[in-house]
């Protein structure tokens, strides 16, 4: 079961079900006119993963395509998967900020729960970051598998 909620300026989604250890979140950004720099100082184009493997210029991440870092990467971090999973629930939390968004602009996210054994999206929530760090949920979407080519492991 997938449940989404806006809490303050944060998007929160939870997935509940059996074998939760077989699932991971991916956060695919499909609209962003001015993405932040990646960890090596280079630029990135849409569609891109948030965070990209290796992280952003303002924070490290492991090299997996998944939203949370795996347990062997900085286990004390709030971004570690073990700090965001219980026996039956996997949580997603993102509080994006962009002070440069103007009234007619937005950043669009597609947050998907995937099974790591089949490497395909199972359920996705599409949402947008609007000016003044407001979040708008668009709804459940089916993302074409072509969007994930070259992004997810085989």
Steps between C-alpha positions, in 0.01 A plus 500: 500500500629845406396806703608860433469813711632855500635591844610862519737548206577128469369218285455181700409164351486162668486153349359220713504135412677168534869459414564874532875428492460414128385853415673836448393853411615682191435870455502593132495873417346563157466881502770731640639799313793551738610180675762524775857392431592138558775401746782529244390855407345405165148580382218252447208493254143374541393234549732440794503310826477689828753453642729403213752223570775661710272780619458873450765769546344567842491138623649156441302192404588143415530398134172308477206640301273478804382790717628370833862394549560132566595386848875485434519871404507741797273299729450798734349717226129585491531404131585138585230251406513331840384827659198511266374143508315289752402135465194585287547861385742691279484879540585777253550861610616790284499869593632663181569871484573726204506875570531575126161364389279771353119500493475310170767236576510171690711190551322171431582184693387142439560299815468127438519188710684223314579138567880462486468151350289604200643858475175643371277770647198363679322814620589866458381830644551809286545828686632851444703753692344841438632850588540576872576129556135394469431140401215385275412133457391418144406139577591141427666451164640220290846595378599350162779248553705685233546786749709263715733370227858560601389611849403178677722191534420204280 
